[in-house]
Amino acid sequence: MASLGYLGRDFLKLVLDAGDWVTEDACESFTEPGTDTLLHTVQSDILHLRDRGRDQDCPPLELRPGDDSIQVHCCHSPLREMEVLHDHLLDWFRRDPQLSPHEILVMMPDIEAYAPFIQAVFDSPEDESRRIPFSLADRSARRQSQVIDTFLTLLNLPLTRLGSATVLTLLEAPVVRQRFHLIEQELERIRSWIEETRICWGIDQQHRAQFELPELPNHTWRAGLDRLLLGYALPGRGQHLFAGTLPCDDIEGNAATVLGRFVEFAEQLFATVESLRMARPFGQWQKLLQEVLRRFFHANPQTEPELVEVHAGIDQLARQAALADFQEPLDFAVVLERLTPALESDRFASGFLTGGVTFCALKPMRSIPFKIICLVGMNDEAFPRPTSHLSFDLMARQPRLGDRSSREDDRYLFLETLLSARQRLYLSYVGQSIRDNSQTPPSVLVSELAQYVAQAFTLAPAAPAAGSAGVPLGGSARAPEAEELAGRDASASIVTRHRLQAFSEAYFGGEQPGLFSYSEENCAASQLARRGRAKPRPFLDQPLAEAESEWRHVDLEQ
């Protein structure tokens, strides 16, 4: 546990060496957590630098029955982690009516990996009365903004062969369709045109030659669009060629309007791709990128804030180039390499402390005191995050006091989180294989915490806990009892291993400690699974009659 504070120790040493700023009453700023719960006892040991269980004057303490101030949950997948967390949040709100959603913080190493599962579980509750308000923070701007995502996708097109699927993906973006006045139902007609004209990839034969391939016009965008336009002007009924081109029929009425808008989109796209291939000073790149925005995006009350963010990112790079007095022509790959991280960064800073349960990434200065802090995704290889150094990084070869280390940052962040939790610290990780149920270890930080609990605490005998009204469906939120933990150390009392399926019988039988559920649908599914299955009826209940004589002999013609 002491190794978690290396980063803070080095930082304070640098601050103390800079001057004598410590006053006589500095120690009064620290609050004694007490020893009433497991969490507070660990915090108190850290405050007083006690190695409980090894120091002679600090013997192990008995772990009180039902103490769930520190709990570790082992699940099969990120989805199960969110389902288990959702049930525990409902249980905490039931047990403590004064607890508010904004007093709970949920952090994870990779917020983008867990965001779909968070929205799937918390955005679609079975009962609206049990909806838990929540917000997602620290997501990249590209994931939050459709304009930024589409703009970066558009800028990456010169690096591709302009395949039909790639271009259609760009046209499927609602912001692009709005600019060219296309609706979603018209995309199906455009897809059928592309399939009928056999458009595969490449603007024209010259574009294909850039990939060191033969200059063949067949199956290019230009050849396919020529067939569509010629079919509107001169139907060929699938038989007559005009200047070596076979018209594509059935372009009439409203289809002609859709074709005109689609051709306008394609011409704008081809012109943009060609213009992005030329090297130019960044001042000209700034004007061109702003022109691309005007070509493909229409400003309205919904897209205006996102367009402002894109313009701000482009202008910021222009200011940096001006400050550097760099006027040399730049290839587009260099501009894209610098522009992409500038636009993907979290420029919105939204979703943090909005009144609901906050889901955010594990970052420094996020360990604000909360009543309940949950850390999910604490897998072995996910946290602490590995540190990678470049071969020419001299700081990695000769590290000095105060040098940045992402691994040490994460260790210190875990210590800050442990000290910031006021009532409960909830930890979960994917520790069981979804295929064969094989076990994998958690993060080394979780293992170190469990080892300290085993060293500093012992199990206290207790009578079975009495049931109470309002418990979860078919289960109980009680902690494991001493009889169930016989022969095991105290760390076993804080670890709960969950089942693969949320409708497992263990969550509704009331026999497994720590396993419970508030889901009525899963309860009904569990009851159906426990029912005896009727033996299926045979396909035939009696032998078939013997075939007639005319069907007993079959010749080759038959």
C-alpha positions in Angstrom: 0.0 0.0 0.0 2.9 2.4 0.7 4.1 2.0 -2.8 1.0 3.8 -4.1 2.2 7.1 -2.8 5.6 7.4 -4.5 4.4 10.1 -6.9 2.8 12.2 -4.2 5.9 11.8 -2.0 8.2 13.0 -4.8 6.0 15.9 -5.6 5.8 17.1 -2.0 9.6 16.7 -1.7 10.0 19.1 -4.6 7.5 21.5 -3.0 9.2 21.4 0.4 12.6 21.8 -1.0 11.4 25.0 -2.8 10.8 26.8 0.5 9.6 26.6 4.1 5.8 26.9 3.8 4.7 24.4 6.5 2.9 26.1 9.4 2.6 24.7 12.9 -1.1 23.8 12.5 -0.7 22.1 9.1 -1.5 18.7 10.6 -4.8 20.0 11.8 -6.0 20.1 8.2 -6.2 16.3 8.1 -9.3 14.6 9.4 -9.2 11.3 11.4 -11.4 8.8 9.5 -11.9 6.5 12.5 -12.2 2.8 12.6 -15.9 2.2 12.5 -15.8 0.5 9.0 -13.3 -1.4 6.9 -12.9 1.6 4.5 -12.3 4.1 7.3 -9.9 1.8 9.1 -7.8 1.5 5.9 -7.9 5.2 5.4 -6.8 5.8 9.0 -3.9 3.3 8.6 -2.8 5.3 5.6 -3.0 8.6 7.5 -1.0 7.4 10.4 1.4 5.1 8.3 0.3 2.0 10.3 1.1 -1.4 8.9 -1.7 -3.2 10.7 -1.1 -6.9 11.3 2.7 -6.5 11.2 3.4 -3.7 13.7 3.4 -5.0 17.2 1.4 -2.0 18.5 -1.2 -2.4 15.8 -2.8 -5.9 15.8 -5.4 -7.0 13.3 -9.0 -6.0 13.8 -12.1 -8.1 13.6 -14.1 -7.4 10.5 -17.7 -6.6 11.5 -20.4 -8.8 9.9 -22.2 -7.0 7.1 -19.4 -4.5 6.5 -19.6 -3.7 2.8 -17.7 -0.4 2.8 -15.1 -2.1 0.5 -16.4 -4.6 -2.0 -14.9 -6.3 -5.0 -17.0 -7.9 -7.8 -15.7 -10.4 -10.4 -17.8 -10.5 -13.6 -17.7 -12.2 -17.0 -18.0 -9.1 -19.2 -18.3 -5.3 -19.1 -22.1 -5.7 -19.7 -22.4 -7.8 -16.6 -20.3 -5.3 -14.7 -22.9 -2.6 -15.5 -25.8 -4.9 -14.7 -24.3 -5.7 -11.3 -23.6 -2.1 -10.6 -27.1 -1.1 -11.5 -28.6 -3.6 -9.0 -26.2 -2.3 -6.3 -27.1 1.3 -6.9 -30.8 0.4 -6.5 -30.0 -1.4 -3.3 -28.0 1.5 -1.9 -30.9 3.9 -2.7 -33.3 1.6 -0.9 -31.2 1.2 2.1 -30.3 4.9 2.4 -33.2 7.2 1.4 -31.0 10.2 1.9 -28.5 9.1 -0.7 -28.7 11.2 -3.9 -27.4 10.2 -7.4 -25.0 13.1 -7.5 -23.2 11.7 -4.5 -22.0 8.7 -6.5 -19.0 8.7 -8.9 -18.2 5.8 -11.3 -14.8 5.8 -12.9 -13.1 3.5 -15.4 -9.8 3.4 -17.3 -11.5 3.4 -20.7 -14.7 5.3 -20.8 -15.2 4.8 -24.6 -15.2 1.0 -24.2 -17.8 1.1 -21.4 -20.0 3.9 -22.8 -22.3 1.5 -24.9 -22.9 -0.8 -22.0 -23.6 2.1 -19.6 -26.2 3.5 -22.0 -27.7 0.0 -22.7 -28.2 -0.7 -19.0 -29.0 2.7 -17.5 -30.9 4.2 -20.4 -33.5 1.4 -20.7 -34.8 0.5 -17.2 -37.6 -2.0 -16.9 -39.6 0.3 -14.7 -39.4 4.1 -15.1 -39.8 4.5 -11.4 -36.3 2.9 -11.0 -34.6 5.0 -13.6 -31.3 6.3 -12.3 -30.2 9.7 -13.7 -26.7 9.6 -15.0 -24.3 11.4 -17.2 -21.2 10.4 -19.2 -18.1 12.6 -19.1 -14.6 12.6 -20.6 -15.8 11.1 -24.0 -13.9 12.3 -27.0 -15.4 15.1 -29.0 -15.5 12.8 -32.0 -17.8 10.5 -30.2 -20.0 13.3 -29.0 -20.2 15.4 -32.1 -21.5 14.0 -35.4 -20.1 17.0 -37.3 -16.5 16.4 -36.0 -16.8 12.6 -36.7 -18.1 13.2 -40.2 -15.5 16.0 -40.9 -12.6 13.8 -39.9 -14.0 10.9 -41.9 -14.2 13.2 -44.9 -10.6 14.3 -44.5 -9.4 10.7 -44.4 -11.0 9.9 -47.8 -7.9 10.9 -49.9 -6.1 8.1 -48.1 -8.6 5.5 -49.4 -9.6 4.2 -52.8 -13.1 5.8 -52.5 -14.9 2.5 -52.4 -18.7 2.5 -52.8 -19.2 1.5 -49.2 -16.9 4.2 -47.9 -18.7 7.0 -49.9 -22.2 5.7 -48.9 -21.1 5.7 -45.2 -20.3 9.4 -45.5 -23.7 10.0 -47.2 -25.5 8.2 -44.4 -24.5 10.9 -41.9 -27.6 13.0 -41.2 -25.7 16.2 -41.3 -24.4 15.5 -44.8 -27.9 14.4 -46.0 -29.4 17.7 -44.7 -26.8 19.7 -46.6 -27.7 18.0 -49.9 -31.5 17.8 -49.1 -31.6 14.0 -49.2 -33.8 11.9 -46.9 -33.1 8.5 -45.4 -35.6 6.7 -47.7 -33.8 8.0 -50.8 -30.5 6.3 -49.8 -32.0 2.9 -50.7 -32.6 4.1 -54.2 -29.0 5.4 -54.5 -27.7 2.1 -53.3 -29.7 0.3 -56.0 -28.2 2.6 -58.6 -24.7 1.9 -57.4 -25.3 -1.8 -57.6 -27.0 -1.6 -61.0 -24.1 0.4 -62.5 -21.5 -1.8 -60.8 -19.6 1.1 -59.2 -16.8 -0.4 -57.1 -14.0 2.2 -56.4 -12.0 5.0 -57.9 -13.1 8.4 -59.3 -11.9 7.6 -62.8 -9.0 5.9 -64.6 -6.6 8.7 -63.6 -7.5 8.2 -60.0 -6.9 4.4 -60.3 -3.4 5.1 -61.8 -2.4 6.8 -58.6 -2.6 3.3 -56.9 -0.3 1.9 -59.6 -3.1 0.0 -61.3 -4.2 -0.1 -65.0 -6.1 3.0 -66.1 -9.4 1.3 -66.7 -12.6 3.4 -66.6 -14.8 0.4 -65.8 -16.6 0.3 -62.4 -15.4 3.7 -61.5 -17.6 6.5 -60.0 -17.3 8.6 -63.2 -18.4 5.7 -65.4 -21.4 4.9 -63.2 -22.6 8.5 -62.9 -22.3 8.9 -66.7 -24.6 5.8 -67.1 -27.1 7.3 -64.7 -27.2 10.8 -66.3 -27.4 9.3 -69.8 -30.3 7.1 -68.7 -32.2 10.2 -67.7 -31.5 12.0 -71.0 -31.6 9.1 -73.4 -33.2 5.8 -72.3 -31.5 2.9 -74.0 -33.8 0.1 -72.8 -30.8 -2.0 -72.0 -29.9 -2.5 -75.7 -28.6 0.7 -77.3 -25.2 2.3 -76.6 -24.4 6.0 -76.9 -20.7 6.9 -77.4 -19.8 3.5 -76.0 -21.9 4.0 -72.8 -25.0 2.0 -71.9 -27.7 4.2 -70.3 -29.2 3.2 -67.0 -33.0 3.3 -67.4 -35.8 4.1 -65.0 -34.5 7.6 -64.1 -37.6 9.8 -64.3 -40.0 11.8 -62.2 -38.8 12.2 -58.5 -35.9 9.9 -59.2 -34.3 12.6 -61.4 -34.3 15.1 -58.5 -32.6 12.5 -56.2 -30.1 11.8 -58.9 -29.3 15.5 -59.3 -28.6 15.9 -55.6 -26.6 12.8 -55.5 -24.4 13.9 -58.4 -23.9 17.3 -56.7 -22.7 15.5 -53.6 -20.4 13.3 -55.6 -18.9 16.2 -57.6 -18.2 18.1 -54.4 -16.6 15.1 -52.9 -14.3 14.4 -55.9 -13.3 18.1 -56.0 -12.5 18.0 -52.3 -10.4 14.8 -52.6 -8.4 16.3 -55.4 -7.8 19.6 -53.7 -6.5 17.8 -50.5 -3.7 16.1 -52.4 -1.7 19.3 -53.1 0.9 20.6 -50.6 0.4 24.2 -49.5 1.2 26.6 -46.6 -1.0 26.3 -43.6 -2.6 29.7 -44.2 -4.1 28.2 -47.4 -4.9 24.9 -45.6 -7.0 27.0 -43.2 -9.1 28.5 -46.0 -9.5 25.2 -47.7 -10.6 23.4 -44.6 -13.1 26.1 -43.8 -14.4 25.8 -47.4 -14.8 22.0 -47.0 -17.0 22.7 -44.0 -19.2 25.0 -46.1 -19.4 22.4 -48.8 -20.7 19.5 -46.7 -22.4 21.0 -43.6 -25.3 23.3 -43.2 -25.4 25.6 -40.1 -28.5 25.3 -38.0 -29.2 25.6 -34.3 -28.2 21.9 -33.8 -25.0 21.9 -35.7 -23.8 25.5 -35.0 -22.0 24.8 -31.7 -20.2 21.8 -33.3 -19.2 23.8 -36.3 -17.8 26.5 -34.0 -15.7 23.9 -32.3 -14.3 22.7 -35.6 -13.5 26.3 -36.7 -11.8 26.9 -33.4 -9.6 23.9 -33.8 -8.5 25.0 -37.3 -7.9 28.5 -36.1 -5.8 27.3 -33.2 -3.5 25.4 -35.5 -3.3 28.5 -37.7 -2.2 30.6 -34.7 0.5 28.0 -33.8 1.8 28.1 -37.4 1.9 31.9 -37.3 3.7 32.0 -34.0 6.3 29.6 -35.4 6.6 31.8 -38.5 6.4 28.6 -40.6 5.5 29.4 -44.2 6.7 26.2 -46.0 4.2 24.1 -47.9 2.8 21.2 -45.9 1.6 17.8 -47.1 -2.0 17.0 -46.1 -0.8 14.0 -44.1 1.0 16.4 -41.8 -2.0 18.7 -41.4 -4.3 15.7 -40.7 -1.8 14.3 -38.1 -2.0 17.5 -36.2 -5.6 18.4 -36.7 -7.1 15.0 -35.7 -6.0 15.0 -32.0 -6.9 18.7 -31.7 -10.5 17.9 -32.8 -10.8 14.5 -31.0 -9.9 16.0 -27.6 -12.7 16.6 -25.1 -13.4 20.2 -26.0 -17.0 20.2 -24.6 -16.1 19.2 -21.0 -19.7 18.1 -20.5 -21.3 15.4 -18.4 -19.3 16.0 -15.1 -21.3 16.7 -12.0 -24.7 17.3 -13.7 -26.9 16.1 -10.8 -27.0 12.4 -11.6 -24.6 9.5 -11.2 -21.4 10.6 -13.0 -19.6 8.1 -15.2 -16.1 9.4 -16.1 -12.6 8.3 -16.9 -9.9 7.7 -14.4 -7.9 11.0 -14.5 -5.9 13.1 -12.1 -7.8 15.7 -10.0 -11.0 13.7 -10.4 -10.9 12.2 -6.9 -13.3 14.7 -5.4 -14.8 13.3 -2.1 -18.0 11.4 -2.8 -20.1 9.2 -0.5 -19.7 6.3 -2.9 -17.0 5.8 -5.5 -17.0 2.9 -7.9 -14.1 1.8 -10.0 -15.1 -0.6 -12.9 -12.9 -2.2 -15.5 -10.1 -2.8 -13.0 -8.6 -5.6 -15.1 -5.1 -6.9 -14.9 -3.8 -5.3 -18.1 -6.1 -2.3 -18.1 -5.0 -0.6 -14.9 -2.4 0.7 -14.2 -2.1 1.6 -17.8 1.2 0.4 -19.3 3.9 2.9 -20.1 5.5 2.8 -23.5 8.7 4.8 -24.3 10.1 5.7 -27.7 13.6 4.5 -28.5 15.0 8.1 -28.5 13.4 9.1 -25.2 16.3 10.1 -23.1 14.1 10.8 -20.0 13.2 7.1 -19.9 16.9 6.1 -19.9 17.8 8.5 -17.1 14.7 9.2 -15.0 14.8 12.0 -12.5 12.6 13.1 -9.6 9.3 14.4 -10.8 9.4 12.9 -14.3 6.0 11.8 -15.7 5.1 8.2 -15.5 1.6 7.1 -16.5 1.9 3.9 -14.4 2.9 5.8 -11.3 0.2 8.3 -12.0 -2.4 5.5 -12.0 -1.1 4.1 -8.8 -1.3 7.4 -7.1 -4.8 8.0 -8.6 -5.9 4.7 -7.0 -4.6 6.0 -3.7 -6.5 9.3 -4.1 -9.7 7.4 -5.0 -9.3 5.2 -1.9 -9.0 8.2 0.3 -11.8 10.2 -1.4 -14.5 7.6 -0.8 -16.6 8.5 2.3 -18.9 5.6 2.8 -18.2 2.9 0.2 -15.5 1.9 -2.3 -16.9 -0.4 -5.0 -14.5 -2.3 -7.3 -15.3 -4.5 -10.2 -13.3 -6.3 -13.0 -13.7 -8.9 -15.7 -12.2 -11.9 -14.0 -14.0 -14.8 -15.5 -13.9 -16.1 -19.0 -17.2 -15.9 -20.9 -16.2 -19.1 -22.8 -14.9 -21.6 -20.2 -15.4 -19.7 -16.9 -11.6 -19.7 -16.3 -10.4 -17.1 -13.8 -8.1 -14.2 -14.5 -6.5 -11.9 -11.8 -7.7 -8.3 -11.2 -5.5 -5.3 -11.4 -2.4 -5.5 -9.2 -3.7 -2.6 -7.2 -6.9 -4.4 -6.4 -4.8 -7.5 -5.4 -2.6 -5.4 -3.1 -5.7 -3.9 -1.4 -7.1 -7.4 -0.9 -3.8 -8.6 0.5 -3.8 -5.8 3.0 -7.3 -6.6 4.1 -6.3 -10.2 4.6 -3.3 -9.1 6.7 -5.0 -6.4 8.8 -8.4 -8.0 9.5 -9.8 -11.2 10.8 -13.3 -12.6 10.5 -15.6 -12.2 13.4 -18.2 -14.8 14.2 -21.8 -13.7 13.7 -25.3 -15.1 13.8 -27.2 -15.3 10.5 -28.6 -11.9 9.5 -32.4 -11.5 9.8 -34.3 -10.7 6.7 -35.9 -7.3 6.2 -38.8 -5.9 4.2 -38.1 -4.5 0.8 -35.2 -6.8 -0.1 -34.4 -7.5 -3.8 -36.4 -10.0 -5.7 -35.8 -13.5 -4.3 -32.4 -12.5 -2.9 -30.6 -10.6 -0.2 -27.9 -7.9 -0.2 -26.3 -9.4 2.9 -22.6 -10.0 3.1 -21.1 -13.5 3.5 -21.3 -14.8 7.1 -18.5 -16.2 9.2 -19.8 -19.8 8.8 -19.7 -19.5 5.1 -16.1 -18.1 5.2 -14.7 -20.7 7.5 -11.0 -21.4 6.7 -10.6 -18.3 4.5 -9.0 -14.9 5.2 -10.9 -11.7 5.6 -10.3 -10.7 1.9 -12.7 -13.4 0.9 -15.6 -11.5 2.5 -15.2 -8.5 0.2 -15.0 -10.5 -3.1 -18.2 -11.6 -4.9 -18.0 -13.8 -8.0 -21.0 -13.3 -10.2 -22.7 -15.7 -12.6 -22.5 -15.5 -16.4 -26.3 -14.8 -16.9 -28.3 -12.1 -15.1 -31.2 -14.6 -14.8 -29.2 -17.2 -13.0 -31.1 -19.0 -10.2 -28.4 -17.8 -7.7 -29.7 -14.2 -7.8 -33.3 -15.2 -6.8 -32.9 -18.2 -4.6 -31.7 -16.2 -1.5 -29.0 -18.9 -0.8 -25.9 -17.2 -2.3 -24.7 -14.3 -0.2 -24.1 -11.0 -2.0 -26.0 -12.2 -5.1 -29.3 -10.4 -5.7 -31.3 -8.6 -8.4 -34.0 -6.1 -8.8 -34.9 -7.2 -12.3 -38.5 -8.6 -12.6 -37.8 -9.8 -16.2 -34.7 -11.8 -15.1 -36.7 -13.2 -12.2 -39.4 -14.4 -14.6 -36.8 -15.9 -16.9 -35.2 -17.6 -13.9 -38.5 -19.2 -12.9 -39.0 -20.5 -16.4 -35.6 -21.9 -16.5 -36.2 -23.8 -13.3 -39.4 -25.5 -14.6 -39.2 -29.0 -15.9 -39.1 -29.2 -19.6 -41.7 -31.5 -21.3 -40.3 -34.2 -23.5 -40.9 -33.3 -27.2 -43.4 -35.3 -29.0 -42.0 -37.7 -31.6 -42.3 -36.6 -35.3 -44.1 -39.9 -36.1 -46.1 -41.9 -33.5 -46.3 -45.0 -35.6 -44.4 -46.6 -38.5 -45.1 -45.5 -42.0 -47.2 -47.7 -44.2 -45.4 -49.8 -46.8 -44.9 -48.1 -50.1 -47.0 -49.1 -53.1 -45.5 -51.3 -55.8 -45.2 -48.6 -58.4 -42.8 -46.6 -56.0 -40.6 -49.6 -55.2 -38.6 -49.4 -58.4 -37.2 -46.1 -59.8 -35.3 -45.8 -63.1 -32.7 -43.2 -64.0 -35.1 -41.0 -65.8 -37.2 -40.6 -62.7 
